Amino acid sequence: MNQMTSDNLRSAFGGESQAHMRYIIWGEEAEKSGFKNVARLFRATSDAEEVHAKLHFKALKDVKGDFPVVSMAGFGIGTTSENLEGAKGGEVFEYTQMYPAYIAVAEMQGEDTAVRAMKYAIEAEKVHAERYQEAKDAVDAGNDLQAENILLCPVCGFITFDETLAECPICHAKAKVFVKY
């Protein structure tokens, strides 16, 4: 019974790891295209995806069994606008389809650590999609993202542009631990 949660965590780990690297590459492309703040957003979100991957990897130690990692297909590089649309689509898929199914299985199996990791991710992915849409709207208008501050919660992967937040709205970590980009 725990094999499903293990498989789901491994799949989520793979997806988050690939998103981490994809966003680094897309950030480099945005930088080359003159979208400095979009590049910063990609770097911050890349680090958020790394947070999620680490949470999933760590949750695996609490799941019984040793099962093979699920492989994932790669993605290409397009324009900054296309990359932002792809990034947003990936985030929406994760919070609307992937994580709800994975959470249901983990809850059924009583895998509390996995449930917590995936619930953090699902809420952060919603915010990532919003941030990517904001960036895409700016790029499509020929502008860079207007974001003086890009802040990452290293506990759950939440990203904000608001430096006045006292704590993370997802995991309630104090804002003093946020990483600034």
N, CA, C and O atoms as a DFTB+ gen file, in Angstrom:
724 C
 N C O
     1  1       0.819      -1.205       0.000
     2  2       0.000       0.000       0.000
     3  2       0.855       1.258       0.000
     4  3       0.489       2.236      -0.652
     5  1       1.971       1.270       0.701
     6  2       2.837       2.441       0.737
     7  2       3.603       2.650      -0.562
     8  3       4.196       3.710      -0.762
     9  1       3.601       1.675      -1.433
    10  2       4.313       1.819      -2.701
    11  2       3.744       2.976      -3.518
    12  3       4.494       3.674      -4.200
    13  1       2.426       3.190      -3.459
    14  2       1.829       4.290      -4.226
    15  2       2.360       5.641      -3.747
    16  3       2.723       6.490      -4.561
    17  1       2.408       5.843      -2.426
    18  2       2.935       7.103      -1.905
    19  2       4.405       7.250      -2.259
    20  3       4.851       8.336      -2.628
    21  1       5.162       6.162      -2.149
    22  2       6.576       6.210      -2.516
    23  2       6.732       6.581      -3.985
    24  3       7.539       7.445      -4.325
    25  1       5.970       5.937      -4.848
    26  2       6.026       6.245      -6.284
    27  2       5.639       7.695      -6.543
    28  3       6.272       8.379      -7.347
    29  1       4.598       8.161      -5.859
    30  2       4.151       9.539      -6.058
    31  2       5.191      10.543      -5.570
    32  3       5.435      11.551      -6.233
    33  1       5.803      10.279      -4.424
    34  2       6.846      11.181      -3.923
    35  2       8.041      11.206      -4.866
    36  3       8.608      12.267      -5.130
    37  1       8.421      10.039      -5.373
    38  2       9.548       9.976      -6.310
    39  2       9.213      10.716      -7.606
    40  3      10.054      11.420      -8.165
    41  1       7.999      10.551      -8.066
    42  2       7.571      11.265      -9.271
    43  2       7.565      12.771      -9.031
    44  3       8.040      13.542      -9.865
    45  1       7.024      13.184      -7.886
    46  2       7.003      14.610      -7.552
    47  2       8.424      15.144      -7.409
    48  3       8.718      16.255      -7.850
    49  1       9.311      14.353      -6.792
    50  2      10.717      14.744      -6.668
    51  2      11.321      14.967      -8.058
    52  3      11.997      15.967      -8.298
    53  1      11.069      14.028      -8.961
    54  2      11.589      14.170     -10.325
    55  2      11.036      15.397     -11.023
    56  3      11.776      16.139     -11.669
    57  1       9.741      15.612     -10.895
    58  2       9.118      16.773     -11.534
    59  2       9.633      18.085     -10.975
    60  3       9.913      19.017     -11.728
    61  1       9.760      18.163      -9.656
    62  2      10.265      19.389      -9.022
    63  2      11.736      19.614      -9.368
    64  3      12.159      20.749      -9.588
    65  1      12.511      18.532      -9.415
    66  2      13.936      18.655      -9.775
    67  2      14.083      19.166     -11.202
    68  3      14.920      20.026     -11.477
    69  1      13.272      18.638     -12.100
    70  2      13.340      19.094     -13.482
    71  2      12.855      20.534     -13.613
    72  3      13.422      21.312     -14.380
    73  1      11.807      20.893     -12.868
    74  2      11.338      22.279     -12.902
    75  2      12.441      23.209     -12.402
    76  3      12.649      24.285     -12.963
    77  1      13.151      22.794     -11.343
    78  2      14.273      23.573     -10.805
    79  2      15.275      23.899     -11.913
    80  3      15.650      25.058     -12.091
    81  1      15.697      22.905     -12.637
    82  2      16.690      23.123     -13.696
    83  2      16.096      23.872     -14.891
    84  3      16.753      24.736     -15.471
    85  1      14.864      23.545     -15.256
    86  2      14.211      24.211     -16.386
    87  2      14.117      25.708     -16.110
    88  3      14.349      26.514     -17.011
    89  1      13.778      26.099     -14.870
    90  2      13.629      27.511     -14.547
    91  2      14.975      28.230     -14.518
    92  3      15.042      29.419     -14.829
    93  1      16.032      27.539     -14.154
    94  2      17.367      28.136     -14.244
    95  2      17.669      28.469     -15.701
    96  3      18.102      29.578     -16.015
    97  1      17.441      27.520     -16.573
    98  2      17.726      27.707     -18.007
    99  2      16.837      28.808     -18.583
   100  3      17.321      29.675     -19.311
   101  1      15.556      28.780     -18.266
   102  2      14.650      29.801     -18.785
   103  2      14.994      31.173     -18.210
   104  3      14.817      32.183     -18.892
   105  1      15.475      31.229     -16.988
   106  2      15.918      32.496     -16.406
   107  2      17.100      33.071     -17.161
   108  3      17.181      34.278     -17.387
   109  1      18.022      32.189     -17.553
   110  2      19.172      32.640     -18.350
   111  2      18.704      33.206     -19.684
   112  3      19.245      34.203     -20.163
   113  1      17.703      32.573     -20.284
   114  2      17.162      33.058     -21.554
   115  2      16.467      34.406     -21.373
   116  3      16.612      35.296     -22.211
   117  1      15.715      34.560     -20.283
   118  2      15.049      35.836     -20.003
   119  2      16.084      36.945     -19.820
   120  3      15.906      38.059     -20.312
   121  1      17.175      36.625     -19.102
   122  2      18.258      37.600     -18.881
   123  2      18.851      38.031     -20.223
   124  3      19.061      39.220     -20.463
   125  1      19.119      37.057     -21.094
   126  2      19.669      37.365     -22.420
   127  2      18.725      38.241     -23.238
   128  3      19.166      39.042     -24.062
   129  1      17.411      38.079     -22.999
   130  2      16.410      38.840     -23.739
   131  2      16.142      40.205     -23.115
   132  3      15.296      40.956     -23.601
   133  1      16.864      40.530     -22.033
   134  2      16.740      41.847     -21.409
   135  2      15.685      41.934     -20.323
   136  3      15.337      43.030     -19.886
   137  1      15.170      40.790     -19.878
   138  2      14.146      40.777     -18.838
   139  2      14.779      40.372     -17.502
   140  3      14.636      39.240     -17.038
   141  1      15.476      41.332     -16.909
   142  2      16.254      41.076     -15.695
   143  2      15.382      40.610     -14.533
   144  3      15.754      39.674     -13.825
   145  1      14.236      41.243     -14.327
   146  2      13.379      40.862     -13.210
   147  2      12.677      39.535     -13.453
   148  3      12.452      38.769     -12.516
   149  1      12.333      39.262     -14.702
   150  2      11.778      37.940     -15.026
   151  2      12.832      36.880     -14.726
   152  3      12.504      35.815     -14.202
   153  1      14.073      37.155     -15.046
   154  2      15.168      36.219     -14.753
   155  2      15.271      35.980     -13.250
   156  3      15.468      34.848     -12.810
   157  1      15.139      37.045     -12.466
   158  2      15.179      36.900     -11.003
   159  2      14.008      36.051     -10.512
   160  3      14.171      35.226      -9.613
   161  1      12.821      36.254     -11.106
   162  2      11.654      35.451     -10.730
   163  2      11.897      33.978     -11.047
   164  3      11.590      33.109     -10.231
   165  1      12.449      33.689     -12.232
   166  2      12.768      32.303     -12.580
   167  2      13.761      31.710     -11.571
   168  3      13.597      30.564     -11.153
   169  1      14.784      32.473     -11.177
   170  2      15.765      31.951     -10.210
   171  2      15.113      31.676      -8.854
   172  3      15.379      30.648      -8.230
   173  1      14.262      32.594      -8.401
   174  2      13.589      32.397      -7.115
   175  2      12.672      31.178      -7.164
   176  3      12.645      30.373      -6.232
   177  1      11.926      31.050      -8.252
   178  2      11.017      29.908      -8.367
   179  2      11.800      28.619      -8.530
   180  3      11.372      27.571      -8.047
   181  1      12.936      28.680      -9.201
   182  2      13.801      27.505      -9.308
   183  2      14.212      27.030      -7.925
   184  3      14.178      25.833      -7.637
   185  1      14.601      27.967      -7.070
   186  2      14.977      27.598      -5.714
   187  2      13.783      27.060      -4.929
   188  3      13.939      26.171      -4.093
   189  1      12.585      27.599      -5.197
   190  2      11.378      27.085      -4.538
   191  2      11.128      25.630      -4.941
   192  3      10.764      24.799      -4.109
   193  1      11.327      25.336      -6.227
   194  2      11.147      23.958      -6.698
   195  2      12.182      23.039      -6.047
   196  3      11.900      21.872      -5.775
   197  1      13.371      23.567      -5.804
   198  2      14.387      22.781      -5.093
   199  2      13.930      22.483      -3.666
   200  3      14.150      21.385      -3.154
   201  1      13.289      23.475      -3.021
   202  2      12.734      23.266      -1.680
   203  2      11.729      22.120      -1.715
   204  3      11.752      21.237      -0.857
   205  1      10.841      22.140      -2.720
   206  2       9.829      21.089      -2.832
   207  2      10.480      19.731      -3.066
   208  3      10.094      18.739      -2.447
   209  1      11.463      19.687      -3.955
   210  2      12.150      18.418      -4.227
   211  2      12.789      17.870      -2.957
   212  3      12.703      16.673      -2.681
   213  1      13.422      18.736      -2.191
   214  2      14.058      18.295      -0.944
   215  2      13.025      17.783       0.060
   216  3      13.253      16.777       0.732
   217  1      11.891      18.478       0.160
   218  2      10.832      18.021       1.066
   219  2      10.338      16.633       0.671
   220  3      10.126      15.775       1.529
   221  1      10.156      16.415      -0.637
   222  2       9.686      15.111      -1.105
   223  2      10.734      14.037      -0.855
   224  3      10.411      12.930      -0.424
   225  1      11.989      14.372      -1.129
   226  2      13.073      13.405      -0.923
   227  2      13.159      13.017       0.550
   228  3      13.299      11.840       0.884
   229  1      13.074      14.020       1.432
   230  2      13.140      13.751       2.870
   231  2      11.926      12.947       3.341
   232  3      12.045      12.108       4.233
   233  1      10.752      13.205       2.739
   234  2       9.545      12.462       3.121
   235  2       9.671      10.990       2.747
   236  3       9.043      10.135       3.371
   237  1      10.473      10.691       1.740
   238  2      10.652       9.292       1.317
   239  2      11.229       8.418       2.430
   240  3      10.957       7.218       2.477
   241  1      12.012       9.001       3.313
   242  2      12.611       8.193       4.390
   243  2      11.552       7.641       5.333
   244  3      11.793       6.653       6.027
   245  1      10.363       8.280       5.365
   246  2       9.285       7.826       6.233
   247  2       8.346       6.835       5.543
   248  3       7.430       6.306       6.173
   249  1       8.574       6.582       4.248
   250  2       7.731       5.657       3.487
   251  2       8.477       4.346       3.333
   252  3       9.650       4.327       2.962
   253  1       7.801       3.265       3.617
   254  2       8.439       1.951       3.534
   255  2       8.551       1.503       2.077
   256  3       7.650       1.741       1.273
   257  1       9.660       0.857       1.750
   258  2       9.841       0.288       0.413
   259  2      10.948       0.961      -0.352
   260  3      11.344       2.080      -0.027
   261  1      11.445       0.297      -1.357
   262  2      12.488       0.830      -2.228
   263  2      12.067       0.560      -3.658
   264  3      12.241      -0.544      -4.172
   265  1      11.515       1.574      -4.293
   266  2      10.929       1.407      -5.612
   267  2      11.653       2.295      -6.615
   268  3      12.226       3.310      -6.220
   269  1      11.647       1.949      -7.892
   270  2      12.375       2.725      -8.902
   271  2      11.792       4.124      -9.103
   272  3      10.589       4.337      -8.951
   273  1      12.658       5.064      -9.446
   274  2      12.245       6.437      -9.719
   275  2      11.550       6.488     -11.075
   276  3      12.003       5.874     -12.041
   277  1      10.454       7.220     -11.135
   278  2       9.718       7.396     -12.380
   279  2      10.458       8.420     -13.242
   280  3      10.820       9.490     -12.753
   281  1      10.684       8.107     -14.504
   282  2      11.370       9.064     -15.379
   283  2      10.367      10.065     -15.949
   284  3       9.177       9.771     -16.066
   285  1      10.867      11.259     -16.302
   286  2      10.016      12.320     -16.829
   287  2      10.598      12.811     -18.158
   288  3      11.814      12.808     -18.354
   289  1       9.730      13.224     -19.048
   290  2      10.180      13.763     -20.333
   291  2      10.712      15.177     -20.149
   292  3      10.285      15.878     -19.232
   293  1      11.632      15.609     -20.999
   294  2      12.223      16.938     -20.920
   295  2      11.403      17.977     -21.666
   296  3      10.391      17.653     -22.287
   297  1      11.840      19.212     -21.602
   298  2      11.153      20.325     -22.239
   299  2      12.164      21.144     -23.015
   300  3      13.363      21.083     -22.739
   301  1      11.686      21.915     -23.990
   302  2      12.565      22.749     -24.806
   303  2      12.606      24.179     -24.323
   304  3      12.015      24.525     -23.300
   305  1      13.319      25.013     -25.080
   306  2      13.447      26.435     -24.761
   307  2      12.776      27.231     -25.867
   308  3      13.040      27.005     -27.048
   309  1      11.910      28.161     -25.489
   310  2      11.256      29.043     -26.447
   311  2      11.579      30.490     -26.129
   312  3      12.609      30.785     -25.523
   313  1      10.704      31.387     -26.535
   314  2      10.861      32.793     -26.165
   315  2      10.588      32.931     -24.670
   316  3      10.072      32.005     -24.044
   317  1      10.927      34.066     -24.106
   318  2      10.649      34.277     -22.690
   319  2       9.155      34.163     -22.417
   320  3       8.762      33.581     -21.406
   321  1       8.315      34.702     -23.293
   322  2       6.869      34.603     -23.115
   323  2       6.413      33.145     -23.173
   324  3       5.608      32.713     -22.348
   325  1       6.927      32.388     -24.145
   326  2       6.573      30.965     -24.249
   327  2       7.058      30.194     -23.024
   328  3       6.346      29.327     -22.517
   329  1       8.254      30.500     -22.547
   330  2       8.777      29.824     -21.365
   331  2       7.936      30.147     -20.132
   332  3       7.685      29.274     -19.302
   333  1       7.497      31.412     -20.012
   334  2       6.627      31.781     -18.893
   335  2       5.290      31.053     -18.974
   336  3       4.760      30.612     -17.954
   337  1       4.743      30.925     -20.178
   338  2       3.486      30.190     -20.358
   339  2       3.672      28.719     -19.993
   340  3       2.812      28.120     -19.347
   341  1       4.795      28.143     -20.410
   342  2       5.095      26.752     -20.058
   343  2       5.280      26.575     -18.567
   344  3       4.808      25.594     -17.991
   345  1       5.966      27.520     -17.934
   346  2       6.178      27.457     -16.488
   347  2       4.846      27.546     -15.752
   348  3       4.595      26.791     -14.813
   349  1       3.996      28.472     -16.183
   350  2       2.687      28.624     -15.559
   351  2       1.869      27.345     -15.746
   352  3       1.228      26.876     -14.805
   353  1       1.888      26.790     -16.939
   354  2       1.143      25.561     -17.204
   355  2       1.588      24.415     -16.318
   356  3       0.763      23.640     -15.833
   357  1       2.892      24.305     -16.106
   358  2       3.419      23.261     -15.230
   359  2       2.964      23.445     -13.796
   360  3       2.608      22.478     -13.123
   361  1       2.974      24.686     -13.329
   362  2       2.537      24.974     -11.965
   363  2       1.041      24.656     -11.807
   364  3       0.630      24.054     -10.815
   365  1       0.238      25.064     -12.789
   366  2      -1.203      24.803     -12.724
   367  2      -1.475      23.298     -12.725
   368  3      -2.310      22.821     -11.956
   369  1      -0.782      22.550     -13.578
   370  2      -0.937      21.091     -13.592
   371  2      -0.640      20.506     -12.215
   372  3      -1.372      19.646     -11.726
   373  1       0.436      20.978     -11.597
   374  2       0.829      20.430     -10.300
   375  2      -0.235      20.677      -9.238
   376  3      -0.567      19.771      -8.473
   377  1      -0.782      21.912      -9.181
   378  2      -1.733      22.163      -8.094
   379  2      -3.164      21.746      -8.412
   380  3      -3.971      21.599      -7.494
   381  1      -3.504      21.551      -9.692
   382  2      -4.872      21.136     -10.014
   383  2      -5.018      19.633     -10.196
   384  3      -6.090      19.083      -9.945
   385  1      -3.952      18.956     -10.631
   386  2      -4.079      17.542     -10.938
   387  2      -3.110      16.661     -10.162
   388  3      -3.533      15.738      -9.465
   389  1      -1.825      16.933     -10.275
   390  2      -0.827      16.042      -9.708
   391  2      -0.916      15.971      -8.191
   392  3      -1.125      14.894      -7.633
   393  1      -0.757      17.115      -7.515
   394  2      -0.713      17.086      -6.054
   395  2      -2.031      16.658      -5.407
   396  3      -1.991      15.921      -4.422
   397  1      -3.192      17.078      -5.903
   398  2      -4.421      16.578      -5.277
   399  2      -4.510      15.043      -5.290
   400  3      -4.930      14.434      -4.306
   401  1      -4.120      14.438      -6.391
   402  2      -4.148      12.967      -6.462
   403  2      -3.120      12.360      -5.515
   404  3      -3.411      11.393      -4.809
   405  1      -1.925      12.926      -5.502
   406  2      -0.869      12.407      -4.636
   407  2      -1.230      12.570      -3.157
   408  3      -0.968      11.685      -2.343
   409  1      -1.832      13.708      -2.823
   410  2      -2.227      13.956      -1.437
   411  2      -3.298      12.954      -1.006
   412  3      -3.250      12.431       0.107
   413  1      -4.254      12.689      -1.878
   414  2      -5.314      11.738      -1.546
   415  2      -4.725      10.368      -1.211
   416  3      -5.149       9.729      -0.248
   417  1      -3.766       9.925      -1.989
   418  2      -3.132       8.631      -1.747
   419  2      -2.356       8.659      -0.433
   420  3      -2.477       7.743       0.380
   421  1      -1.566       9.701      -0.227
   422  2      -0.761       9.792       0.998
   423  2      -1.648       9.865       2.236
   424  3      -1.338       9.258       3.261
   425  1      -2.759      10.611       2.142
   426  2      -3.688      10.685       3.274
   427  2      -4.299       9.313       3.555
   428  3      -4.414       8.899       4.709
   429  1      -4.687       8.619       2.493
   430  2      -5.272       7.294       2.645
   431  2      -4.291       6.342       3.335
   432  3      -4.690       5.456       4.090
   433  1      -3.010       6.546       3.059
   434  2      -1.986       5.670       3.613
   435  2      -1.418       6.183       4.935
   436  3      -0.530       5.556       5.513
   437  1      -1.921       7.311       5.410
   438  2      -1.461       7.839       6.682
   439  2      -0.032       8.355       6.655
   440  3       0.659       8.316       7.673
   441  1       0.416       8.832       5.519
   442  2       1.787       9.335       5.360
   443  2       1.797      10.839       5.619
   444  3       1.777      11.641       4.685
   445  1       1.828      11.208       6.898
   446  2       1.679      12.604       7.301
   447  2       2.791      13.520       6.785
   448  3       2.517      14.653       6.390
   449  1       4.030      13.051       6.784
   450  2       5.141      13.878       6.299
   451  2       4.973      14.174       4.813
   452  3       5.199      15.299       4.368
   453  1       4.581      13.173       4.058
   454  2       4.355      13.354       2.618
   455  2       3.201      14.314       2.373
   456  3       3.282      15.176       1.498
   457  1       2.122      14.169       3.144
   458  2       0.969      15.057       2.992
   459  2       1.378      16.501       3.247
   460  3       1.022      17.389       2.472
   461  1       2.119      16.748       4.322
   462  2       2.548      18.113       4.649
   463  2       3.426      18.695       3.537
   464  3       3.227      19.836       3.121
   465  1       4.396      17.910       3.057
   466  2       5.281      18.388       1.983
   467  2       4.483      18.750       0.738
   468  3       4.731      19.779       0.110
   469  1       3.528      17.903       0.387
   470  2       2.747      18.147      -0.823
   471  2       1.737      19.275      -0.643
   472  3       1.429      19.980      -1.604
   473  1       1.216      19.459       0.565
   474  2       0.300      20.581       0.802
   475  2       1.042      21.915       0.739
   476  3       0.505      22.895       0.223
   477  1       2.263      21.961       1.254
   478  2       3.078      23.166       1.082
   479  2       3.269      23.441      -0.413
   480  3       3.087      24.565      -0.879
   481  1       3.634      22.408      -1.139
   482  2       3.902      22.575      -2.569
   483  2       2.663      23.035      -3.322
   484  3       2.752      23.933      -4.160
   485  1       1.516      22.443      -3.043
   486  2       0.304      22.794      -3.787
   487  2      -0.041      24.275      -3.605
   488  3      -0.434      24.942      -4.562
   489  1       0.104      24.786      -2.389
   490  2      -0.198      26.199      -2.141
   491  2       0.847      27.115      -2.778
   492  3       0.503      28.167      -3.316
   493  1       2.097      26.727      -2.719
   494  2       3.154      27.543      -3.332
   495  2       3.024      27.543      -4.849
   496  3       3.273      28.568      -5.483
   497  1       2.641      26.418      -5.443
   498  2       2.506      26.336      -6.904
   499  2       1.422      27.296      -7.401
   500  3       1.558      27.865      -8.484
   501  1       0.357      27.483      -6.633
   502  2      -0.686      28.444      -7.008
   503  2      -0.093      29.843      -7.131
   504  3      -0.392      30.579      -8.071
   505  1       0.742      30.191      -6.176
   506  2       1.382      31.519      -6.178
   507  2       2.373      31.620      -7.334
   508  3       2.458      32.659      -7.988
   509  1       3.122      30.548      -7.588
   510  2       4.077      30.557      -8.704
   511  2       3.348      30.839     -10.020
   512  3       3.824      31.628     -10.836
   513  1       2.203      30.199     -10.225
   514  2       1.435      30.417     -11.457
   515  2       1.027      31.884     -11.581
   516  3       1.106      32.467     -12.662
   517  1       0.590      32.474     -10.470
   518  2       0.217      33.899     -10.482
   519  2       1.416      34.775     -10.831
   520  3       1.295      35.700     -11.634
   521  1       2.560      34.491     -10.240
   522  2       3.764      35.285     -10.493
   523  2       4.188      35.164     -11.965
   524  3       4.581      36.148     -12.590
   525  1       4.101      33.953     -12.499
   526  2       4.456      33.753     -13.908
   527  2       3.490      34.495     -14.828
   528  3       3.914      35.037     -15.849
   529  1       2.209      34.531     -14.490
   530  2       1.251      35.272     -15.305
   531  2       1.565      36.760     -15.276
   532  3       1.512      37.427     -16.310
   533  1       1.892      37.287     -14.097
   534  2       2.276      38.698     -13.993
   535  2       3.483      38.990     -14.881
   536  3       3.517      39.994     -15.591
   537  1       4.471      38.097     -14.831
   538  2       5.683      38.277     -15.637
   539  2       5.362      38.180     -17.130
   540  3       5.883      38.959     -17.929
   541  1       4.515      37.234     -17.504
   542  2       4.153      37.058     -18.917
   543  2       3.412      38.286     -19.430
   544  3       3.678      38.754     -20.537
   545  1       2.486      38.808     -18.634
   546  2       1.759      40.014     -19.034
   547  2       2.732      41.157     -19.307
   548  3       2.580      41.885     -20.288
   549  1       3.727      41.313     -18.443
   550  2       4.723      42.377     -18.630
   551  2       5.542      42.136     -19.891
   552  3       5.728      43.048     -20.697
   553  1       6.030      40.916     -20.065
   554  2       6.862      40.588     -21.232
   555  2       6.072      40.767     -22.521
   556  3       6.590      41.309     -23.498
   557  1       4.819      40.313     -22.528
   558  2       3.990      40.449     -23.728
   559  2       3.721      41.913     -24.074
   560  3       3.435      42.240     -25.225
   561  1       3.814      42.794     -23.069
   562  2       3.662      44.233     -23.299
   563  2       5.010      44.886     -23.627
   564  3       5.092      46.104     -23.786
   565  1       6.072      44.063     -23.728
   566  2       7.398      44.580     -24.058
   567  2       8.167      45.116     -22.865
   568  3       9.141      45.851     -23.031
   569  1       7.742      44.758     -21.676
   570  2       8.367      45.268     -20.454
   571  2       8.944      44.135     -19.621
   572  3       8.609      42.966     -19.812
   573  1       9.817      44.504     -18.696
   574  2      10.296      43.556     -17.703
   575  2       9.280      43.530     -16.565
   576  3       8.466      44.444     -16.432
   577  1       9.327      42.511     -15.770
   578  2       8.490      42.403     -14.582
   579  2       8.836      43.542     -13.627
   580  3      10.012      43.793     -13.361
   581  1       7.832      44.226     -13.117
   582  2       8.053      45.294     -12.142
   583  2       8.057      44.674     -10.746
   584  3       7.009      44.526     -10.117
   585  1       9.232      44.321     -10.280
   586  2       9.357      43.686      -8.965
   587  2      10.688      44.095      -8.357
   588  3      11.740      43.559      -8.705
   589  1      10.623      45.041      -7.454
   590  2      11.844      45.469      -6.785
   591  2      12.372      44.364      -5.879
   592  3      13.579      44.139      -5.787
   593  1      11.444      43.679      -5.211
   594  2      11.807      42.601      -4.289
   595  2      11.185      41.292      -4.748
   596  3       9.993      41.243      -5.054
   597  1      11.976      40.241      -4.799
   598  2      11.478      38.891      -5.010
   599  2      12.003      38.089      -3.824
   600  3      13.209      37.916      -3.652
   601  1      11.073      37.608      -3.021
   602  2      11.423      36.933      -1.774
   603  2      10.889      35.503      -1.782
   604  3       9.748      35.254      -2.169
   605  1      11.736      34.569      -1.349
   606  2      11.400      33.147      -1.306
   607  2      11.380      32.654       0.134
   608  3      12.319      32.896       0.891
   609  1      10.319      31.969       0.507
   610  2      10.289      31.284       1.798
   611  2      11.019      29.955       1.610
   612  3      10.557      29.109       0.846
   613  1      12.150      29.754       2.292
   614  2      12.927      28.531       2.095
   615  2      12.313      27.302       2.773
   616  3      12.822      26.192       2.620
   617  1      11.235      27.495       3.511
   618  2      10.582      26.375       4.188
   619  2       9.571      25.688       3.269
   620  3       9.519      24.460       3.206
   621  1       8.762      26.489       2.553
   622  2       7.684      25.896       1.748
   623  2       7.739      26.259       0.270
   624  3       7.045      25.637      -0.534
   625  1       8.547      27.252      -0.112
   626  2       8.650      27.627      -1.523
   627  2       7.756      28.774      -1.943
   628  3       7.699      29.089      -3.132
   629  1       7.060      29.410      -1.024
   630  2       6.233      30.575      -1.327
   631  2       7.110      31.702      -1.864
   632  3       8.227      31.907      -1.389
   633  1       6.600      32.431      -2.857
   634  2       7.318      33.582      -3.425
   635  2       6.427      34.804      -3.346
   636  3       5.246      34.747      -3.689
   637  1       7.003      35.921      -2.889
   638  2       6.276      37.176      -2.813
   639  2       7.147      38.317      -3.320
   640  3       8.374      38.226      -3.351
   641  1       6.481      39.385      -3.713
   642  2       7.166      40.629      -4.069
   643  2       7.014      41.640      -2.929
   644  3       7.564      42.739      -2.996
   645  1       6.271      41.270      -1.888
   646  2       5.905      42.156      -0.786
   647  2       6.877      42.026       0.381
   648  3       6.851      41.043       1.122
   649  1       7.731      43.028       0.532
   650  2       8.738      43.011       1.596
   651  2       8.136      43.335       2.971
   652  3       8.829      43.241       3.984
   653  1       6.857      43.712       3.013
   654  2       6.230      44.078       4.287
   655  2       5.591      42.880       4.997
   656  3       5.110      43.029       6.120
   657  1       5.573      41.708       4.378
   658  2       4.991      40.529       5.033
   659  2       5.773      40.193       6.309
   660  3       7.003      40.243       6.330
   661  1       5.046      39.857       7.351
   662  2       5.678      39.474       8.619
   663  2       6.002      37.983       8.640
   664  3       6.947      37.545       9.296
   665  1       5.196      37.218       7.909
   666  2       5.404      35.770       7.883
   667  2       4.846      35.186       6.597
   668  3       4.073      35.833       5.890
   669  1       5.242      33.971       6.307
   670  2       4.762      33.256       5.129
   671  2       3.292      32.885       5.339
   672  3       2.943      32.327       6.379
   673  1       2.430      33.187       4.369
   674  2       1.016      32.850       4.534
   675  2       0.738      31.345       4.415
   676  3      -0.353      30.893       4.759
   677  1       1.702      30.578       3.937
   678  2       1.499      29.138       3.780
   679  2       1.978      28.369       5.005
   680  3       1.208      27.622       5.610
   681  1       3.245      28.547       5.373
   682  2       3.830      27.742       6.464
   683  2       4.070      28.546       7.740
   684  3       4.450      27.989       8.770
   685  1       3.848      29.845       7.666
   686  2       3.984      30.760       8.809
   687  2       5.427      30.950       9.282
   688  3       5.657      31.374      10.415
   689  1       6.390      30.639       8.426
   690  2       7.780      30.957       8.751
   691  2       7.908      32.479       8.828
   692  3       7.257      33.201       8.073
   693  1       8.732      32.952       9.723
   694  2       8.947      34.397       9.871
   695  2       9.648      34.947       8.628
   696  3      10.513      34.291       8.048
   697  1       9.266      36.150       8.232
   698  2       9.811      36.772       7.026
   699  2      11.324      36.951       7.089
   700  3      11.971      37.052       6.046
   701  1      11.899      36.993       8.287
   702  2      13.342      37.186       8.400
   703  2      14.128      36.034       7.778
   704  3      15.319      36.187       7.504
   705  1      13.488      34.882       7.548
   706  2      14.195      33.750       6.913
   707  2      14.046      33.761       5.391
   708  3      14.678      32.957       4.706
   709  1      13.217      34.666       4.853
   710  2      13.031      34.725       3.410
   711  2      14.359      35.030       2.709
   712  3      15.183      35.785       3.224
   713  1      14.551      34.441       1.543
   714  2      15.733      34.678       0.730
   715  2      15.368      35.729      -0.309
   716  3      14.366      35.599      -1.012
   717  1      16.198      36.779      -0.401
   718  2      15.923      37.886      -1.319
   719  2      16.685      37.696      -2.624
   720  3      17.862      37.336      -2.624
   721  1      16.001      37.942      -3.728
   722  2      16.603      37.835      -5.070
   723  2      16.583      39.187      -5.745
   724  3      17.042      39.317      -6.880
